[in-house]
Amino acid sequence: MATATYASYRSRLETYFDRTASKTWEQLTSDAPVSGIRATVRAGRNRMRDTLLSWLPADMTGMRLLDAGCGTGALAVEAAQRGAHVVAIDVAGSLVDIAKRRAPKGLSIDWRVGDMHDPALGTFDHVVAMDSLIHYPAFDIVDVLKGLSERTDGSMLFTFAPQTPLLMAALGMGRLFPRSDRSPAILPVKERLLRTLIVNAMPTTRLGRDLKVQGGFYTSHALEVVTL
Protein backbone atom coordinates (compact mmCIF):
# COMPACT_ATOMS: atom_id res chain seq x y z
CA MET A 1 0.00 0.00 0.00
CA ALA A 2 1.27 3.48 -0.88
CA THR A 3 2.47 5.59 2.02
CA ALA A 4 1.19 9.06 2.87
CA THR A 5 4.46 10.62 1.70
CA TYR A 6 4.26 8.72 -1.60
CA ALA A 7 0.74 10.04 -2.18
CA SER A 8 1.86 13.59 -1.38
CA TYR A 9 4.82 13.54 -3.76
CA ARG A 10 2.72 11.87 -6.47
CA SER A 11 0.16 14.69 -6.24
CA ARG A 12 2.90 17.29 -6.69
CA LEU A 13 4.20 15.53 -9.80
CA GLU A 14 0.74 15.37 -11.33
CA THR A 15 0.21 19.09 -10.72
CA TYR A 16 3.61 20.05 -12.11
CA PHE A 17 3.47 18.06 -15.33
CA ASP A 18 -0.18 18.72 -16.13
CA ARG A 19 -0.39 22.39 -15.17
CA THR A 20 3.12 23.77 -15.52
CA ALA A 21 5.52 21.79 -17.65
CA SER A 22 3.63 19.91 -20.34
CA LYS A 23 4.93 22.09 -23.19
CA THR A 24 8.44 22.11 -21.76
CA TRP A 25 8.57 18.31 -21.65
CA GLU A 26 7.02 17.99 -25.08
CA GLN A 27 9.86 20.12 -26.42
CA LEU A 28 12.55 18.44 -24.32
CA THR A 29 11.57 14.97 -25.57
CA SER A 30 11.49 16.04 -29.22
CA ASP A 31 14.17 17.14 -31.68
CA ALA A 32 13.33 20.83 -31.21
CA PRO A 33 16.16 23.20 -30.25
CA VAL A 34 16.56 23.68 -26.49
CA SER A 35 18.82 25.68 -24.20
CA GLY A 36 22.25 24.42 -23.21
CA ILE A 37 21.06 23.25 -19.80
CA ARG A 38 18.09 21.39 -21.21
CA ALA A 39 20.28 19.91 -23.94
CA THR A 40 22.37 18.18 -21.26
CA VAL A 41 19.18 16.82 -19.68
CA ARG A 42 17.98 15.57 -23.05
CA ALA A 43 21.30 13.88 -23.81
CA GLY A 44 21.42 12.28 -20.37
CA ARG A 45 17.87 10.98 -20.63
CA ASN A 46 18.54 9.56 -24.10
CA ARG A 47 21.61 7.73 -22.84
CA MET A 48 19.73 6.42 -19.81
CA ARG A 49 16.82 5.19 -21.92
CA ASP A 50 19.23 3.42 -24.28
CA THR A 51 20.89 1.77 -21.27
CA LEU A 52 17.66 0.45 -19.83
CA LEU A 53 16.51 -0.79 -23.22
CA SER A 54 19.83 -2.63 -23.62
CA TRP A 55 19.06 -4.49 -20.37
CA LEU A 56 15.79 -5.79 -21.80
CA PRO A 57 15.57 -8.76 -24.22
CA ALA A 58 16.04 -7.91 -27.89
CA ASP A 59 13.03 -10.08 -28.71
CA MET A 60 10.15 -9.42 -26.32
CA THR A 61 7.46 -11.27 -28.23
CA GLY A 62 4.76 -12.48 -25.84
CA MET A 63 6.19 -10.53 -22.88
CA ARG A 64 4.30 -8.00 -20.80
CA LEU A 65 6.15 -4.81 -19.80
CA LEU A 66 5.13 -2.05 -17.41
CA ASP A 67 6.55 1.35 -18.34
CA ALA A 68 6.04 3.00 -14.96
CA GLY A 69 6.14 6.73 -15.51
CA CYS A 70 6.08 6.53 -19.31
CA GLY A 71 6.22 10.27 -19.94
CA THR A 72 5.98 10.98 -23.66
CA GLY A 73 6.38 7.30 -24.53
CA ALA A 74 9.74 6.74 -26.24
CA LEU A 75 10.70 3.67 -24.18
CA ALA A 76 7.22 2.16 -24.44
CA VAL A 77 7.31 2.46 -28.22
CA GLU A 78 10.73 0.78 -28.48
CA ALA A 79 9.64 -2.11 -26.24
CA ALA A 80 6.45 -2.59 -28.24
CA GLN A 81 8.45 -2.62 -31.47
CA ARG A 82 10.39 -5.54 -29.97
CA GLY A 83 7.12 -7.44 -29.63
CA ALA A 84 6.13 -6.67 -26.04
CA HIS A 85 2.64 -5.84 -24.86
CA VAL A 86 3.27 -2.63 -22.96
CA VAL A 87 1.21 -1.05 -20.23
CA ALA A 88 2.45 2.56 -20.24
CA ILE A 89 1.25 4.62 -17.30
CA ASP A 90 1.94 8.11 -16.02
CA VAL A 91 0.34 10.42 -13.46
CA ALA A 92 0.30 13.24 -16.02
CA GLY A 93 -2.50 12.89 -18.53
CA SER A 94 -0.99 15.65 -20.69
CA LEU A 95 2.19 13.61 -21.21
CA VAL A 96 0.23 10.46 -22.02
CA ASP A 97 -1.72 12.45 -24.64
CA ILE A 98 1.58 13.49 -26.25
CA ALA A 99 2.76 9.87 -26.17
CA LYS A 100 -0.40 8.67 -27.89
CA ARG A 101 -0.03 11.25 -30.66
CA ARG A 102 3.60 10.33 -31.27
CA ALA A 103 3.33 6.54 -31.16
CA PRO A 104 3.21 4.68 -34.47
CA LYS A 105 -0.06 2.93 -35.20
CA GLY A 106 -0.49 -0.79 -34.65
CA LEU A 107 1.72 -1.23 -31.58
CA SER A 108 0.47 -3.15 -28.55
CA ILE A 109 0.56 -0.30 -26.02
CA ASP A 110 -2.10 0.23 -23.38
CA TRP A 111 -1.76 3.92 -22.50
CA ARG A 112 -3.05 4.80 -19.05
CA VAL A 113 -3.21 7.76 -16.70
CA GLY A 114 -2.75 6.67 -13.10
CA ASP A 115 -0.44 5.24 -10.48
CA MET A 116 2.36 2.76 -11.19
CA HIS A 117 1.69 1.36 -7.72
CA ASP A 118 -1.82 0.14 -8.67
CA PRO A 119 -2.11 -3.68 -8.31
CA ALA A 120 -4.96 -3.66 -10.84
CA LEU A 121 -2.37 -3.21 -13.59
CA GLY A 122 -1.69 -6.94 -13.33
CA THR A 123 1.47 -9.00 -13.64
CA PHE A 124 4.53 -8.40 -15.81
CA ASP A 125 7.67 -9.99 -17.17
CA HIS A 126 9.60 -6.75 -16.85
CA VAL A 127 9.10 -3.35 -15.26
CA VAL A 128 10.93 -0.13 -16.16
CA ALA A 129 10.70 3.02 -14.04
CA MET A 130 13.01 5.55 -15.67
CA ASP A 131 13.40 8.78 -13.70
CA SER A 132 9.92 8.36 -12.23
CA LEU A 133 11.09 7.49 -8.70
CA ILE A 134 13.72 10.20 -8.39
CA HIS A 135 11.25 12.51 -6.61
CA TYR A 136 10.61 10.08 -3.73
CA PRO A 137 12.44 9.22 -0.48
CA ALA A 138 14.36 5.94 -0.36
CA PHE A 139 11.75 4.19 1.79
CA ASP A 140 8.99 5.04 -0.69
CA ILE A 141 11.12 3.88 -3.62
CA VAL A 142 11.58 0.50 -1.95
CA ASP A 143 7.88 0.31 -1.04
CA VAL A 144 6.95 0.74 -4.70
CA LEU A 145 9.55 -1.79 -5.84
CA LYS A 146 8.42 -4.33 -3.25
CA GLY A 147 4.84 -4.10 -4.47
CA LEU A 148 5.93 -4.42 -8.08
CA SER A 149 8.23 -7.36 -7.32
CA GLU A 150 5.23 -9.38 -6.17
CA ARG A 151 3.75 -9.00 -9.66
CA THR A 152 6.93 -9.30 -11.76
CA ASP A 153 8.46 -12.54 -13.03
CA GLY A 154 11.63 -11.14 -14.58
CA SER A 155 13.39 -7.87 -13.85
CA MET A 156 12.67 -4.39 -12.56
CA LEU A 157 14.82 -1.61 -13.96
CA PHE A 158 14.64 1.73 -12.20
CA THR A 159 16.63 4.88 -11.70
CA PHE A 160 17.32 6.94 -8.62
CA ALA A 161 19.06 10.24 -7.95
CA PRO A 162 22.41 9.39 -6.30
CA GLN A 163 23.57 11.62 -3.48
CA THR A 164 26.76 13.00 -5.03
CA PRO A 165 28.48 16.39 -4.55
CA LEU A 166 27.95 17.24 -8.22
CA LEU A 167 24.22 16.54 -8.10
CA MET A 168 23.81 18.46 -4.86
CA ALA A 169 25.59 21.42 -6.46
CA ALA A 170 23.40 21.21 -9.57
CA LEU A 171 20.28 21.12 -7.45
CA GLY A 172 21.51 24.15 -5.56
CA MET A 173 21.97 26.04 -8.81
CA GLY A 174 18.53 24.93 -9.95
CA ARG A 175 17.00 26.79 -7.05
CA LEU A 176 18.20 30.01 -8.68
CA PHE A 177 15.78 29.54 -11.59
CA PRO A 178 12.31 31.11 -11.49
CA ARG A 179 9.89 28.97 -9.51
CA SER A 180 7.69 28.42 -12.56
CA ASP A 181 10.58 26.69 -14.36
CA ARG A 182 11.44 24.26 -11.58
CA SER A 183 10.44 20.65 -11.52
CA PRO A 184 9.32 19.03 -8.25
CA ALA A 185 12.32 18.50 -6.02
CA ILE A 186 14.61 15.63 -6.92
CA LEU A 187 15.42 13.75 -3.74
CA PRO A 188 18.97 12.34 -3.82
CA VAL A 189 19.38 9.09 -1.90
CA LYS A 190 22.44 7.22 -0.70
CA GLU A 191 23.19 4.23 -2.89
CA ARG A 192 24.35 2.04 0.00
CA LEU A 193 21.15 2.76 1.95
CA LEU A 194 18.97 2.00 -1.05
CA ARG A 195 20.73 -1.28 -1.77
CA THR A 196 20.44 -2.33 1.89
CA LEU A 197 16.74 -1.50 2.00
CA ILE A 198 16.08 -3.48 -1.19
CA VAL A 199 17.95 -6.56 0.06
CA ASN A 200 16.14 -6.49 3.40
CA ALA A 201 12.67 -5.78 2.01
CA MET A 202 12.79 -8.14 -0.98
CA PRO A 203 14.59 -11.39 -0.10
CA THR A 204 13.23 -13.12 -3.21
CA THR A 205 15.16 -10.75 -5.50
CA ARG A 206 18.79 -10.03 -6.26
CA LEU A 207 20.55 -6.87 -7.35
CA GLY A 208 21.91 -6.96 -10.88
CA ARG A 209 23.52 -4.45 -13.23
CA ASP A 210 23.94 -0.78 -12.45
CA LEU A 211 25.17 2.30 -14.29
CA LYS A 212 25.40 5.99 -13.46
CA VAL A 213 24.74 8.52 -16.22
CA GLN A 214 26.11 11.94 -15.42
CA GLY A 215 26.57 15.01 -17.55
CA GLY A 216 25.72 18.68 -17.21
CA PHE A 217 22.42 19.04 -15.38
CA TYR A 218 21.51 15.35 -15.62
CA THR A 219 22.56 12.78 -13.05
CA SER A 220 20.76 9.48 -12.62
CA HIS A 221 21.74 5.98 -11.50
CA ALA A 222 20.16 2.88 -13.03
CA LEU A 223 19.80 -0.32 -11.02
CA GLU A 224 18.48 -3.73 -12.00
CA VAL A 225 16.48 -5.86 -9.55
CA VAL A 226 15.93 -9.46 -10.68
CA THR A 227 13.12 -11.56 -9.21
CA LEU A 228 14.07 -15.13 -8.27
C-alpha positions as CSV (number, residue, x, y, z in Angstrom):
1,M,0.0,0.0,0.0
2,A,1.3,3.5,-0.9
3,T,2.5,5.6,2.0
4,A,1.2,9.1,2.9
5,T,4.5,10.6,1.7
6,Y,4.3,8.7,-1.6
7,A,0.7,10.0,-2.2
8,S,1.9,13.6,-1.4
9,Y,4.8,13.5,-3.8
10,R,2.7,11.9,-6.5
11,S,0.2,14.7,-6.2
12,R,2.9,17.3,-6.7
13,L,4.2,15.5,-9.8
14,E,0.7,15.4,-11.3
15,T,0.2,19.1,-10.7
16,Y,3.6,20.0,-12.1
17,F,3.5,18.1,-15.3
18,D,-0.2,18.7,-16.1
19,R,-0.4,22.4,-15.2
20,T,3.1,23.8,-15.5
21,A,5.5,21.8,-17.7
22,S,3.6,19.9,-20.3
23,K,4.9,22.1,-23.2
24,T,8.4,22.1,-21.8
25,W,8.6,18.3,-21.6
26,E,7.0,18.0,-25.1
27,Q,9.9,20.1,-26.4
28,L,12.6,18.4,-24.3
29,T,11.6,15.0,-25.6
30,S,11.5,16.0,-29.2
31,D,14.2,17.1,-31.7
32,A,13.3,20.8,-31.2
33,P,16.2,23.2,-30.2
34,V,16.6,23.7,-26.5
35,S,18.8,25.7,-24.2
36,G,22.3,24.4,-23.2
37,I,21.1,23.3,-19.8
38,R,18.1,21.4,-21.2
39,A,20.3,19.9,-23.9
40,T,22.4,18.2,-21.3
41,V,19.2,16.8,-19.7
42,R,18.0,15.6,-23.1
43,A,21.3,13.9,-23.8
44,G,21.4,12.3,-20.4
45,R,17.9,11.0,-20.6
46,N,18.5,9.6,-24.1
47,R,21.6,7.7,-22.8
48,M,19.7,6.4,-19.8
49,R,16.8,5.2,-21.9
50,D,19.2,3.4,-24.3
51,T,20.9,1.8,-21.3
52,L,17.7,0.5,-19.8
53,L,16.5,-0.8,-23.2
54,S,19.8,-2.6,-23.6
55,W,19.1,-4.5,-20.4
56,L,15.8,-5.8,-21.8
57,P,15.6,-8.8,-24.2
58,A,16.0,-7.9,-27.9
59,D,13.0,-10.1,-28.7
60,M,10.2,-9.4,-26.3
61,T,7.5,-11.3,-28.2
62,G,4.8,-12.5,-25.8
63,M,6.2,-10.5,-22.9
64,R,4.3,-8.0,-20.8
65,L,6.1,-4.8,-19.8
66,L,5.1,-2.0,-17.4
67,D,6.5,1.4,-18.3
68,A,6.0,3.0,-15.0
69,G,6.1,6.7,-15.5
70,C,6.1,6.5,-19.3
71,G,6.2,10.3,-19.9
72,T,6.0,11.0,-23.7
73,G,6.4,7.3,-24.5
74,A,9.7,6.7,-26.2
75,L,10.7,3.7,-24.2
76,A,7.2,2.2,-24.4
77,V,7.3,2.5,-28.2
78,E,10.7,0.8,-28.5
79,A,9.6,-2.1,-26.2
80,A,6.4,-2.6,-28.2
81,Q,8.5,-2.6,-31.5
82,R,10.4,-5.5,-30.0
83,G,7.1,-7.4,-29.6
84,A,6.1,-6.7,-26.0
85,H,2.6,-5.8,-24.9
86,V,3.3,-2.6,-23.0
87,V,1.2,-1.0,-20.2
88,A,2.5,2.6,-20.2
89,I,1.3,4.6,-17.3
90,D,1.9,8.1,-16.0
91,V,0.3,10.4,-13.5
92,A,0.3,13.2,-16.0
93,G,-2.5,12.9,-18.5
94,S,-1.0,15.7,-20.7
95,L,2.2,13.6,-21.2
96,V,0.2,10.5,-22.0
97,D,-1.7,12.5,-24.6
98,I,1.6,13.5,-26.3
99,A,2.8,9.9,-26.2
100,K,-0.4,8.7,-27.9
101,R,0.0,11.2,-30.7
102,R,3.6,10.3,-31.3
103,A,3.3,6.5,-31.2
104,P,3.2,4.7,-34.5
105,K,-0.1,2.9,-35.2
106,G,-0.5,-0.8,-34.7
107,L,1.7,-1.2,-31.6
108,S,0.5,-3.1,-28.5
109,I,0.6,-0.3,-26.0
110,D,-2.1,0.2,-23.4
111,W,-1.8,3.9,-22.5
112,R,-3.1,4.8,-19.1
113,V,-3.2,7.8,-16.7
114,G,-2.8,6.7,-13.1
115,D,-0.4,5.2,-10.5
116,M,2.4,2.8,-11.2
117,H,1.7,1.4,-7.7
118,D,-1.8,0.1,-8.7
119,P,-2.1,-3.7,-8.3
120,A,-5.0,-3.7,-10.8
121,L,-2.4,-3.2,-13.6
122,G,-1.7,-6.9,-13.3
123,T,1.5,-9.0,-13.6
124,F,4.5,-8.4,-15.8
125,D,7.7,-10.0,-17.2
126,H,9.6,-6.8,-16.8
127,V,9.1,-3.3,-15.3
128,V,10.9,-0.1,-16.2
129,A,10.7,3.0,-14.0
130,M,13.0,5.5,-15.7
131,D,13.4,8.8,-13.7
132,S,9.9,8.4,-12.2
133,L,11.1,7.5,-8.7
134,I,13.7,10.2,-8.4
135,H,11.3,12.5,-6.6
136,Y,10.6,10.1,-3.7
137,P,12.4,9.2,-0.5
138,A,14.4,5.9,-0.4
139,F,11.8,4.2,1.8
140,D,9.0,5.0,-0.7
141,I,11.1,3.9,-3.6
142,V,11.6,0.5,-1.9
143,D,7.9,0.3,-1.0
144,V,6.9,0.7,-4.7
145,L,9.5,-1.8,-5.8
146,K,8.4,-4.3,-3.3
147,G,4.8,-4.1,-4.5
148,L,5.9,-4.4,-8.1
149,S,8.2,-7.4,-7.3
150,E,5.2,-9.4,-6.2
151,R,3.8,-9.0,-9.7
152,T,6.9,-9.3,-11.8
153,D,8.5,-12.5,-13.0
154,G,11.6,-11.1,-14.6
155,S,13.4,-7.9,-13.9
156,M,12.7,-4.4,-12.6
157,L,14.8,-1.6,-14.0
158,F,14.6,1.7,-12.2
159,T,16.6,4.9,-11.7
160,F,17.3,6.9,-8.6
161,A,19.1,10.2,-7.9
162,P,22.4,9.4,-6.3
163,Q,23.6,11.6,-3.5
164,T,26.8,13.0,-5.0
165,P,28.5,16.4,-4.5
166,L,28.0,17.2,-8.2
167,L,24.2,16.5,-8.1
168,M,23.8,18.5,-4.9
169,A,25.6,21.4,-6.5
170,A,23.4,21.2,-9.6
171,L,20.3,21.1,-7.4
172,G,21.5,24.1,-5.6
173,M,22.0,26.0,-8.8
174,G,18.5,24.9,-9.9
175,R,17.0,26.8,-7.0
176,L,18.2,30.0,-8.7
177,F,15.8,29.5,-11.6
178,P,12.3,31.1,-11.5
179,R,9.9,29.0,-9.5
180,S,7.7,28.4,-12.6
181,D,10.6,26.7,-14.4
182,R,11.4,24.3,-11.6
183,S,10.4,20.6,-11.5
184,P,9.3,19.0,-8.2
185,A,12.3,18.5,-6.0
186,I,14.6,15.6,-6.9
187,L,15.4,13.8,-3.7
188,P,19.0,12.3,-3.8
189,V,19.4,9.1,-1.9
190,K,22.4,7.2,-0.7
191,E,23.2,4.2,-2.9
192,R,24.3,2.0,0.0
193,L,21.2,2.8,2.0
194,L,19.0,2.0,-1.0
195,R,20.7,-1.3,-1.8
196,T,20.4,-2.3,1.9
197,L,16.7,-1.5,2.0
198,I,16.1,-3.5,-1.2
199,V,17.9,-6.6,0.1
200,N,16.1,-6.5,3.4
201,A,12.7,-5.8,2.0
202,M,12.8,-8.1,-1.0
203,P,14.6,-11.4,-0.1
204,T,13.2,-13.1,-3.2
205,T,15.2,-10.7,-5.5
206,R,18.8,-10.0,-6.3
207,L,20.5,-6.9,-7.4
208,G,21.9,-7.0,-10.9
209,R,23.5,-4.5,-13.2
210,D,23.9,-0.8,-12.4
211,L,25.2,2.3,-14.3
212,K,25.4,6.0,-13.5
213,V,24.7,8.5,-16.2
214,Q,26.1,11.9,-15.4
215,G,26.6,15.0,-17.6
216,G,25.7,18.7,-17.2
217,F,22.4,19.0,-15.4
218,Y,21.5,15.4,-15.6
219,T,22.6,12.8,-13.0
220,S,20.8,9.5,-12.6
221,H,21.7,6.0,-11.5
222,A,20.2,2.9,-13.0
223,L,19.8,-0.3,-11.0
224,E,18.5,-3.7,-12.0
225,V,16.5,-5.9,-9.6
226,V,15.9,-9.5,-10.7
227,T,13.1,-11.6,-9.2
228,L,14.1,-15.1,-8.3
